[in-house]
Amino acid sequence: MDLLKIGLLSDTVDAYTLRDTADWVIKPRLLAVPGVAHVIVFGGDVRQIQILPDVRKLASYSVTLGELADAARAALPLRGAGFVDLASQRVLIKSPTPAPDIAALGAAVILVRNHTPIVLRDLAEVKMAPALRFGDSLIMGKPGVLISLASQYGANTLTTSRAVERALAALGPALRAQGITLYPQLHRPANFIERALGTCKSRSVWLPC
């Protein structure tokens, strides 16, 4: 069930930082609030390492796209560690994941020709760029980030909304320090509940709502 929509805007941080803040700071905190089912983020720029092959150079060295992709995968320090089954539980084994290094990725060796290594950056452009967008958002008419929350089945909308707002208030000082403006109530269904309860209380005779 629709719970709350939140907006983020900034004139000081870029679209990468705005999206990072939504994905890695605000979203985990809101998912920890009892009654919140999911949090969906729209807008901003998602960081992505892109490898743009030069097909002419690939052809001149007789290198396929598959070989290029295999070299890139081997150079990335992302390894699954699996899990261990104990008598009463399954323990996940996590391996440290360092930040992707574009320079190291570009230096990945694809082949050796005449005793000279041919590396990834010789055959492709390696760069950090925004991932392909699926949707976007405008906040107060400006490009920003929209965060949409839904409540769990059976959760009290009013109670959950107020708990989310307390969590956002706690995050407020850190966001302001970054130069990020938070719009905590772009759409708040709990307003209708509060209005209905206020109407009932204003009557001399209580009516079922």
C-alpha positions in Angstrom: 0.0 0.0 0.0 1.3 3.5 -0.9 2.8 5.0 2.3 4.9 8.1 1.5 6.8 9.9 -1.2 10.0 11.8 -0.4 12.0 14.2 -2.5 15.7 15.1 -2.5 17.2 18.2 -4.2 20.6 19.8 -4.1 22.4 22.7 -5.7 25.8 21.7 -4.3 26.2 17.9 -4.8 26.1 16.1 -8.2 23.5 13.6 -9.3 25.8 10.7 -8.4 26.0 11.8 -4.8 22.3 12.5 -4.5 21.5 9.0 -5.7 24.2 7.4 -3.5 22.7 9.1 -0.5 19.3 7.8 -1.3 20.4 4.3 -2.0 23.0 3.8 0.7 22.0 6.1 3.5 18.2 6.8 3.4 16.9 3.6 1.9 18.5 1.2 4.5 17.3 3.4 7.4 13.7 3.5 6.1 13.6 -0.2 5.4 14.4 -0.8 9.1 11.3 1.1 10.2 8.6 -1.4 11.3 5.7 -1.6 8.8 7.7 -0.5 5.7 7.6 -3.1 3.0 9.8 -1.6 0.3 11.6 1.6 -0.8 12.0 2.4 -4.5 14.3 5.2 -5.7 13.9 7.1 -8.9 16.2 9.8 -10.5 19.8 10.8 -9.9 22.7 9.0 -11.6 23.7 5.4 -10.7 27.5 4.9 -10.9 28.5 2.4 -13.5 31.9 1.4 -15.0 31.4 1.2 -18.8 33.7 -0.5 -21.3 33.2 0.8 -24.8 35.1 -1.4 -27.3 36.7 -0.1 -30.5 35.5 -2.7 -33.0 38.2 -1.7 -35.5 41.0 -2.4 -33.0 39.3 -5.6 -31.9 39.3 -6.8 -35.5 42.9 -5.8 -36.1 44.0 -7.9 -33.1 41.5 -10.7 -33.8 40.0 -10.3 -30.3 36.3 -11.1 -29.8 33.9 -9.3 -27.6 33.7 -12.5 -25.5 37.4 -12.4 -24.8 37.2 -8.7 -23.9 34.4 -9.4 -21.5 36.3 -12.4 -19.9 39.4 -10.2 -19.3 37.3 -7.5 -17.7 35.5 -10.1 -15.4 38.9 -11.6 -14.4 40.2 -8.1 -13.5 37.3 -7.2 -11.2 38.0 -8.1 -7.6 34.5 -9.5 -7.1 34.4 -13.0 -5.7 31.6 -15.0 -4.2 32.6 -16.7 -0.9 29.6 -19.0 -0.5 28.3 -20.3 2.8 28.9 -22.9 5.5 26.1 -25.0 6.9 26.2 -25.6 10.6 23.9 -27.8 12.7 21.3 -25.1 13.3 22.1 -22.3 10.8 23.7 -21.3 7.5 26.5 -18.8 7.8 27.2 -16.6 4.8 30.9 -16.0 4.1 31.5 -12.4 2.9 34.7 -11.4 1.1 35.8 -7.7 1.2 34.8 -5.8 -2.0 37.1 -3.0 -2.7 35.9 0.0 -4.8 36.3 -0.7 -8.5 39.5 0.7 -9.9 39.1 2.0 -13.4 42.9 2.2 -13.9 43.4 -1.4 -12.8 40.6 -2.6 -15.0 42.1 -0.8 -18.0 45.4 -2.5 -17.4 43.9 -6.0 -17.6 45.9 -8.1 -20.1 43.9 -9.5 -22.9 46.7 -11.1 -24.9 50.4 -10.9 -25.6 51.5 -10.1 -29.1 55.2 -10.2 -30.1 56.1 -10.2 -26.4 54.0 -7.1 -25.9 50.9 -7.3 -23.6 47.7 -5.9 -25.1 45.6 -4.5 -22.3 42.0 -3.6 -22.1 42.4 0.2 -22.5 44.3 -0.4 -25.8 41.1 -1.9 -27.3 38.3 -0.1 -25.4 37.5 3.1 -23.5 37.0 2.4 -19.8 35.2 5.1 -17.8 32.8 5.8 -15.0 29.4 7.0 -16.4 25.7 7.0 -15.4 23.9 3.8 -15.9 21.1 3.7 -18.4 18.0 5.3 -16.8 14.7 3.6 -16.4 12.5 6.6 -15.4 13.5 9.9 -13.9 12.1 12.4 -11.4 11.5 16.1 -11.0 11.2 17.6 -7.5 9.7 21.1 -7.4 10.3 21.3 -11.1 14.0 20.5 -10.8 16.0 17.3 -11.5 16.2 15.4 -8.2 15.6 12.0 -6.5 12.2 10.6 -5.6 11.9 7.9 -2.9 8.6 6.0 -2.8 7.6 3.9 0.2 5.0 1.2 0.5 3.7 -0.3 3.8 3.4 -4.0 4.7 0.1 -5.7 4.6 -1.9 -5.0 7.7 0.5 -2.2 8.9 -1.1 0.9 10.4 -0.6 3.6 7.8 -0.6 6.5 10.4 1.7 4.8 12.9 4.2 3.7 10.1 4.2 7.2 8.5 5.0 8.9 11.8 7.8 6.4 12.4 9.3 7.0 9.0 9.1 10.8 9.6 11.0 10.4 12.9 13.7 8.5 11.0 13.9 11.2 8.4 14.1 13.9 11.1 17.1 12.1 12.6 18.8 12.1 9.2 18.0 15.7 8.5 21.1 17.4 10.0 23.5 15.1 8.1 21.6 15.8 4.8 21.6 19.5 5.4 25.4 19.4 6.1 25.8 17.9 2.6 23.7 20.6 1.0 20.8 18.3 0.4 17.2 19.5 0.8 14.7 17.0 2.0 11.0 17.2 1.0 9.5 14.6 3.5 5.8 14.8 2.4 5.4 15.1 -1.3 2.6 12.6 -1.1 1.3 11.5 2.3 -1.8 9.3 2.5 -1.8 9.6 6.3 -3.0 13.2 5.8 -6.4 11.8 4.8 -6.6 9.6 7.9 -5.6 12.5 10.2 -8.2 14.8 8.5 -10.9 12.1 9.0 -10.0 11.6 12.6 -10.0 15.3 13.2 -13.5 15.6 11.7 -14.8 12.9 14.0 -13.3 14.5 17.1 -14.8 17.9 16.2 -18.3 16.5 16.4 -20.3 16.5 19.6 -21.3 12.9 19.0 -18.6 10.4 18.0 -19.4 8.6 14.7 -17.7 5.5 13.4 -15.0 6.4 10.9 
